[in-house]
Amino acid sequence: MDFDPTRYPYTKDIHLDIYYNLVKPRVFEEKMLVLLRQGKLGKWFSGIGQEALSVGATMAMQSDEFILPMHRNLGVFTTRKVPLARLISQFQGGAEGFTKGRDRSFHFGSIDHGIVGMISHLGPQLAVADGIALASQLNHQKKVTLVFTGEGATSEGDFHEALNVASVWNLPVIFLVENNGFALSTPTEEQYHCKNLIDKGIGYGMEAYQLDGNNVLEVFRVLTSLAFSLRINPRPVLIEGLTFRMRGHEEASGTKYVSHEKLDAWAELDPIKNYEKYLLSLGILEPGDPEKIREDFKKEIDEALAEAEAHLAIEVDAEKELDEVYAPFPDISLSEPGNTVSGKASSDVFIAPNLRFLDAIRQAILMGMEKYPHLILMGQDIAEYGGAFKLTEGLLEKFGKDRVRNTPLCESAILGIGLGLSIRGYKSIIEMQFADFVTMGFNQIVNNLAKVYYRWGQKADVVIRMPTGAGMAAGPYHSQSNEAWFIKTPGLKVVYPAFPFDAKGLFLSSLEDPNPVLFFEHKFLYRSQTGPVPEEYYTLPIGKGHTLMEGRDLSIITYGMGVHWALECLKENPQIHADLIDLRSLQPWDKELVLESVKKTGKALILHEDTLTCGFGAEISAYLSEHAFRYLDAPILRCASLDTPIPANAHLEEEFLAKKRLKESLVYLWKF
């Protein structure tokens, strides 16, 4: 390993600082391996042999620049001076850990230290880095974001989407790939076919550099230079650091799939051993110094371990766990005029101009962007074109391209960027051009946005617009009702209005809520449904339903398009007097309102456009079976769409939809 003094003309203090930072994670990890053997640690991902990349890269960054590390980047945490006792508590699942025992390993972040951790799916943090860098750009801060990934994760779509968006938007991100030769046991030749990973940078029009990842001075030199350049001229850069891990993917997996010859060869390239020899040759280290430095670190780590183990026990409290799934947000009542806490407020009580459903949402977006200067709107074709449904038309001219951003077809990356923006104090509205396309970003929603607050207390202040529903003969990929996919995921909120008045008030509430909200907008209602909507800013409480009609014969519980089907059917059957409940919100949903109605009427018809099996109606039915059984005079009845994909032919679609069977279901229950 060539440590040419002319190439690395650093002072003695810098050399010693690098050495201390390099040795500390090695000594720390050696202690963790002892704890693992003692059964005091659940799992460990070794970074032995790879410390130079973590330490050199971290030291090249300014202290207030964000770093997004991976499993083997312990050196990032120790170099950033994260308290060792808290780190140990985190690894042991203790009460003082960053995730309070709710997640393990490096699956956490610490905003105080400028660190945002990974999740097990490896790739999603790359887009989060894009979001953090975008916030720096919007704030006119000359800052760089550094994100680590492994050579295996470069095969994932998240890698390609994140690089593509960063390149298109000129985001100052350093994508550092630790190429240690194996993704668990899969060698690089079975992982990708290009000669070098930096070749992938060509396709995204970005600079790419390969470096010796075991030479800490080279890592420090290259990244210091690049970070300085990116602060002046923002753009993304791809770096491939060639290195090797001397232990298994995690300790249980071992290294039997690696030849002894390869292990011996890389052992000779140990980043600490070689740098230590160099410093001894220069006289920067004296012969006894390395052992003394190690002993000092061992003492510090032992003290931290004692502190961590003194606070290891976790008080198990189900209520606390439930309370901390969502970021705190006070109940919102409708600001003047009226009050909706009872769920019975209506736009009838005041004079307001009529607006189409589509225009009510546009007005809410406009008001939200006026109220929150750090609110960013993102989606495909939403800027000059005005969106697929022209709902965002005119917003670009008012707020400019920084805040109204056309995106590439990279749903996963854009959702990850939303989380990155939230980490930096921004809000975002992200449009799925059709709700069906959300599958491309499913992982970011259910595993990153939904869980981040529960895991380490970071809010995900993101509203995801979901144009949804059938009625336009658009077929199985532009018509699905997929709200049930998300209702069961703790950490998400799901809103589904049926009227313009509700759409505006609930959208503004969704913007104020610091939690991720999926806002479903039925496409058929965009231009077919009009109603009175106040011109002023107002909010409606998420989780409160609305009783549209009252009667003692039975209760109809529905939402979205189902509300309008029910209104039409009841009008055509005036002999039936029903409570008609519009849920408006599906997660949380108004259990109290529904329960009181069913207790009164004794009969429940649950109606939704989604398919029958495992639709949200199944959850409502189960709840009523448990809590209203003694009040029921008839079986709980569900009316839903057929358990088939949505057909494109208009006649087939009509047969598919729940509306086709609504009258029959209603009359049957009424006569029961």
Backbone hydrogen bonds, N-H to C=O, Kabsch-Sander energy under -0.5 kcal/mol:
donor,donor_aa,acceptor,acceptor_aa,energy
3,F,1,M,-0.8
4,D,2,D,-0.8
7,R,4,D,-1.3
8,Y,4,D,-1.7
10,Y,8,Y,-2.2
15,H,11,T,-2.2
16,L,12,K,-2.7
17,D,13,D,-2.4
18,I,14,I,-2.6
19,Y,15,H,-2.4
20,Y,16,L,-3.0
21,N,17,D,-2.3
22,L,18,I,-1.7
23,V,19,Y,-2.5
24,K,20,Y,-2.2
26,R,22,L,-0.7
27,V,23,V,-2.4
28,F,24,K,-2.6
29,E,25,P,-2.5
30,E,26,R,-2.1
31,K,27,V,-1.5
32,M,28,F,-1.9
33,L,29,E,-2.3
34,V,30,E,-1.2
35,L,31,K,-2.2
36,L,32,M,-2.3
37,R,33,L,-1.9
38,Q,34,V,-1.6
39,G,36,L,-1.4
40,K,35,L,-2.9
41,L,35,L,-0.6
42,G,91,F,-0.7
46,S,44,W,-0.6
46,S,248,G,-0.6
50,Q,47,G,-2.7
53,L,50,Q,-1.0
54,S,50,Q,-1.0
55,V,51,E,-2.7
56,G,52,A,-2.4
57,A,53,L,-1.8
58,T,54,S,-1.9
59,M,55,V,-2.4
60,A,56,G,-1.0
61,M,57,A,-0.6
61,M,58,T,-1.1
65,E,62,Q,-2.1
67,I,114,G,-2.6
68,L,146,L,-2.5
73,N,70,M,-1.3
76,V,73,N,-1.7
77,F,73,N,-0.9
78,T,74,L,-2.2
79,T,75,G,-2.1
80,R,76,V,-1.8
81,K,78,T,-1.3
82,V,77,F,-2.5
87,L,83,P,-1.9
88,I,84,L,-2.8
89,S,85,A,-2.4
90,Q,86,R,-2.3
91,F,87,L,-2.5
92,Q,88,I,-2.0
93,G,89,S,-0.5
93,G,90,Q,-1.0
94,G,89,S,-3.6
95,A,311,H,-0.8
95,A,312,L,-0.5
96,E,311,H,-0.6
97,G,94,G,-1.3
100,K,97,G,-1.2
102,R,99,T,-2.3
107,H,104,R,-2.0
108,F,106,F,-1.6
110,S,115,I,-2.5
113,H,110,S,-1.2
114,G,111,I,-1.3
115,I,110,S,-2.1
116,V,67,I,-2.0
117,G,108,F,-0.6
118,M,106,F,-0.8
122,L,119,I,-1.9
123,G,121,H,-2.9
126,L,123,G,-2.0
127,A,123,G,-0.5
127,A,124,P,-0.8
128,V,124,P,-1.3
129,A,125,Q,-2.0
130,D,126,L,-1.3
131,G,127,A,-2.0
132,I,128,V,-2.2
133,A,129,A,-2.5
134,L,130,D,-2.6
135,A,131,G,-2.0
136,S,132,I,-1.8
137,Q,133,A,-2.2
138,L,134,L,-2.8
139,N,135,A,-2.1
140,H,137,Q,-1.3
141,Q,136,S,-2.9
143,K,141,Q,-1.8
145,T,172,P,-2.2
146,L,66,F,-2.4
147,V,174,I,-2.6
148,F,68,L,-2.9
149,T,176,L,-2.0
151,E,178,E,-1.2
154,T,150,G,-0.7
154,T,151,E,-0.6
155,S,152,G,-1.7
156,E,153,A,-1.5
159,F,156,E,-0.7
160,H,156,E,-1.2
161,E,157,G,-2.7
162,A,158,D,-2.4
163,L,159,F,-2.1
164,N,160,H,-2.3
165,V,161,E,-2.6
166,A,162,A,-2.3
167,S,163,L,-2.1
168,V,164,N,-2.5
169,W,165,V,-2.6
170,N,167,S,-0.7
171,L,166,A,-2.4
173,V,171,L,-2.1
174,I,145,T,-3.0
175,F,173,V,-0.7
175,F,237,V,-3.0
176,L,147,V,-2.9
176,L,174,I,-0.8
177,V,175,F,-0.7
177,V,239,I,-3.3
178,E,149,T,-3.2
178,E,176,L,-0.6
179,N,177,V,-1.0
179,N,241,G,-2.2
180,N,178,E,-1.2
183,A,186,T,-2.5
184,L,182,F,-0.9
185,S,183,A,-1.0
186,T,183,A,-2.3
188,T,181,G,-1.2
190,E,187,P,-1.8
191,Q,188,T,-1.6
192,Y,188,T,-2.2
199,D,196,N,-1.4
200,K,197,L,-1.9
201,G,198,I,-1.4
202,I,199,D,-0.9
203,G,199,D,-0.6
204,Y,201,G,-1.0
205,G,202,I,-1.6
206,M,201,G,-2.1
207,E,236,P,-0.6
209,Y,238,L,-2.3
211,L,240,E,-2.6
213,G,211,L,-1.0
213,G,242,L,-1.6
215,N,212,D,-1.4
216,V,214,N,-0.9
219,V,215,N,-2.3
220,F,216,V,-2.5
221,R,217,L,-2.6
222,V,218,E,-2.7
223,L,219,V,-2.3
224,T,220,F,-2.0
225,S,221,R,-2.1
226,L,222,V,-2.5
227,A,223,L,-2.7
228,F,224,T,-1.9
229,S,225,S,-2.0
230,L,226,L,-2.9
231,R,227,A,-1.7
232,I,228,F,-1.0
233,N,229,S,-3.0
237,V,173,V,-2.4
238,L,207,E,-2.5
239,I,175,F,-3.1
240,E,209,Y,-2.9
241,G,177,V,-3.0
241,G,239,I,-0.6
242,L,211,L,-2.5
242,L,240,E,-0.7
243,T,179,N,-2.4
243,T,241,G,-0.5
244,F,49,G,-0.5
245,R,180,N,-0.6
246,M,48,I,-2.2
246,M,244,F,-0.5
249,H,254,G,-0.5
251,E,44,W,-1.7
253,S,250,E,-2.0
254,G,250,E,-0.8
254,G,251,E,-0.6
258,V,255,T,-2.0
263,L,259,S,-2.1
264,D,260,H,-2.7
265,A,261,E,-2.2
266,W,262,K,-2.4
267,A,263,L,-1.9
268,E,264,D,-1.3
269,L,266,W,-1.2
270,D,267,A,-1.4
274,N,270,D,-2.1
275,Y,271,P,-1.3
276,E,272,I,-2.6
277,K,273,K,-1.9
278,Y,274,N,-1.8
279,L,275,Y,-2.4
280,L,276,E,-2.4
281,S,277,K,-2.1
282,L,278,Y,-1.5
283,G,279,L,-0.7
283,G,280,L,-0.6
284,I,279,L,-1.7
285,L,279,L,-1.4
289,D,286,E,-1.9
292,K,288,G,-1.7
293,I,289,D,-3.0
294,R,290,P,-2.2
295,E,291,E,-2.4
296,D,292,K,-2.4
297,F,293,I,-2.1
298,K,294,R,-2.6
299,K,295,E,-2.2
300,E,296,D,-2.2
301,I,297,F,-2.7
302,D,298,K,-2.6
303,E,299,K,-2.2
304,A,300,E,-2.0
305,L,301,I,-2.6
306,A,302,D,-2.2
307,E,303,E,-2.0
308,A,304,A,-2.6
309,E,305,L,-2.8
310,A,306,A,-1.1
311,H,307,E,-0.5
311,H,308,A,-1.4
312,L,309,E,-0.9
316,V,314,I,-0.7
317,D,315,E,-0.6
321,E,317,D,-2.2
322,L,318,A,-2.4
323,D,319,E,-2.4
324,E,320,K,-1.3
325,V,322,L,-1.2
343,G,340,T,-1.7
349,V,346,S,-1.5
350,F,347,S,-1.1
355,L,531,G,-2.8
357,F,525,L,-0.6
357,F,529,Q,-2.3
358,L,526,Y,-2.3
360,A,356,R,-2.2
361,I,357,F,-1.6
362,R,358,L,-2.2
363,Q,359,D,-2.6
364,A,360,A,-1.8
365,I,361,I,-2.5
366,L,362,R,-2.7
367,M,363,Q,-2.6
368,G,364,A,-2.6
369,M,365,I,-2.5
370,E,366,L,-1.8
371,K,367,M,-2.3
372,Y,368,G,-2.6
375,L,372,Y,-1.6
376,I,374,H,-0.5
376,I,427,K,-2.4
377,L,403,R,-3.5
378,M,429,I,-3.0
379,G,405,R,-1.7
380,Q,431,E,-0.6
382,I,379,G,-0.9
387,G,381,D,-3.0
390,K,387,G,-1.5
392,T,386,G,-1.7
393,E,386,G,-0.7
393,E,390,K,-0.8
395,L,392,T,-1.9
398,K,394,G,-1.0
399,F,395,L,-2.6
400,G,396,L,-2.8
403,R,400,G,-0.7
404,V,400,G,-1.9
405,R,377,L,-3.1
405,R,403,R,-0.6
406,N,404,V,-0.6
407,T,379,G,-1.3
410,C,408,P,-2.6
414,I,410,C,-2.5
415,L,411,E,-2.1
416,G,412,S,-2.2
417,I,413,A,-2.5
418,G,414,I,-1.8
419,L,415,L,-1.4
420,G,416,G,-2.3
421,L,417,I,-2.9
422,S,418,G,-1.9
423,I,419,L,-2.2
424,R,420,G,-1.0
424,R,421,L,-0.6
425,G,422,S,-2.0
426,Y,421,L,-2.7
427,K,374,H,-2.6
428,S,461,D,-1.5
429,I,376,I,-2.8
430,I,463,V,-2.9
431,E,378,M,-2.7
431,E,429,I,-0.5
432,M,430,I,-0.6
432,M,465,R,-2.5
433,Q,431,E,-0.7
435,A,467,P,-3.3
437,F,434,F,-1.9
438,V,435,A,-1.7
439,T,436,D,-1.1
440,M,437,F,-1.7
441,G,438,V,-2.0
442,F,439,T,-1.2
445,I,441,G,-1.7
446,V,442,F,-2.7
447,N,443,N,-2.3
448,N,443,N,-0.8
448,N,444,Q,-0.8
449,L,444,Q,-3.2
450,A,445,I,-2.2
452,V,448,N,-1.4
454,Y,325,V,-0.5
455,R,451,K,-2.4
456,W,452,V,-2.3
457,G,453,Y,-2.4
458,Q,452,V,-1.1
459,K,457,G,-0.6
460,A,514,P,-0.6
461,D,459,K,-0.5
462,V,460,A,-2.0
463,V,428,S,-2.6
464,I,462,V,-0.5
464,I,517,V,-3.3
465,R,430,I,-2.6
465,R,463,V,-0.6
466,M,519,F,-3.0
468,T,521,E,-2.8
469,G,480,Q,-1.3
475,G,647,P,-0.6
478,H,475,G,-1.1
482,N,480,Q,-0.8
485,W,482,N,-1.2
486,F,483,E,-1.5
487,I,483,E,-1.6
488,K,484,A,-0.8
489,T,486,F,-1.7
492,L,489,T,-1.7
493,K,516,P,-2.0
494,V,587,Q,-1.9
495,V,518,L,-2.7
496,Y,584,R,-3.5
503,A,499,F,-2.7
504,K,500,P,-2.3
505,G,501,F,-2.0
506,L,502,D,-2.9
507,F,503,A,-1.9
508,L,504,K,-2.3
509,S,505,G,-1.7
510,S,506,L,-2.3
511,L,507,F,-2.0
512,E,508,L,-1.7
513,D,509,S,-1.9
517,V,462,V,-2.4
518,L,493,K,-3.2
519,F,464,I,-2.9
519,F,517,V,-0.7
520,F,495,V,-3.0
520,F,518,L,-0.8
521,E,466,M,-2.2
523,K,468,T,-2.8
525,L,522,H,-1.1
526,Y,522,H,-0.7
526,Y,523,K,-0.8
528,S,524,F,-0.7
529,Q,525,L,-1.8
530,T,528,S,-0.6
531,G,355,L,-1.7
533,V,353,P,-2.6
540,L,505,G,-1.5
544,K,541,P,-1.3
545,G,543,G,-0.5
546,H,582,D,-2.1
547,T,343,G,-0.9
548,L,546,H,-0.9
548,L,580,L,-2.8
549,M,580,L,-1.0
553,D,577,H,-2.5
554,L,577,H,-0.8
555,S,603,K,-2.1
556,I,579,D,-3.3
557,I,555,S,-0.6
557,I,605,L,-2.7
558,T,556,I,-0.5
558,T,581,I,-2.4
560,G,496,Y,-0.8
562,G,559,Y,-1.6
563,V,560,G,-1.4
564,H,560,G,-0.7
565,W,561,M,-1.9
566,A,562,G,-2.4
567,L,563,V,-2.3
568,E,564,H,-2.1
569,C,565,W,-2.4
570,L,566,A,-2.7
571,K,567,L,-1.9
572,E,568,E,-1.7
573,N,569,C,-0.7
576,I,573,N,-2.2
577,H,575,Q,-0.5
578,A,576,I,-0.7
579,D,554,L,-2.6
580,L,549,M,-2.2
580,L,578,A,-0.6
581,I,556,I,-3.1
581,I,579,D,-0.6
582,D,546,H,-2.9
582,D,580,L,-0.6
583,L,558,T,-2.8
583,L,581,I,-0.7
585,S,583,L,-2.7
586,L,494,V,-2.6
587,Q,494,V,-1.7
587,Q,588,P,-0.6
591,K,589,W,-1.9
594,V,590,D,-1.9
595,L,591,K,-3.0
596,E,592,E,-2.5
597,S,593,L,-1.8
598,V,594,V,-2.4
599,K,595,L,-2.4
600,K,596,E,-1.5
601,T,597,S,-2.5
602,G,598,V,-2.8
605,L,555,S,-3.1
606,I,604,A,-0.5
606,I,637,L,-3.1
607,L,557,I,-2.5
607,L,605,L,-0.6
608,H,639,C,-2.0
612,L,641,S,-1.5
615,G,612,L,-1.7
618,A,615,G,-1.8
619,E,615,G,-0.6
619,E,616,F,-0.6
620,I,616,F,-1.8
621,S,617,G,-2.7
622,A,618,A,-2.2
623,Y,619,E,-2.2
624,L,620,I,-2.4
625,S,621,S,-2.4
626,E,622,A,-1.7
627,H,623,Y,-2.1
628,A,624,L,-2.8
631,Y,628,A,-1.5
632,L,628,A,-0.7
632,L,629,F,-1.2
633,D,602,G,-3.3
634,A,602,G,-0.7
637,L,604,A,-2.5
639,C,606,I,-3.2
641,S,610,D,-2.2
642,L,656,F,-2.3
644,T,642,L,-2.1
653,E,649,N,-2.8
654,E,650,A,-2.1
655,E,651,H,-1.8
656,F,652,L,-1.9
657,L,653,E,-2.1
660,K,657,L,-1.5
661,R,658,A,-1.7
662,L,658,A,-0.5
662,L,659,K,-1.1
663,K,659,K,-0.6
665,S,661,R,-2.0
666,L,662,L,-3.0
667,V,663,K,-2.8
668,Y,664,E,-2.1
669,L,665,S,-2.2
670,W,666,L,-2.4
671,K,667,V,-2.3
672,F,668,Y,-1.0
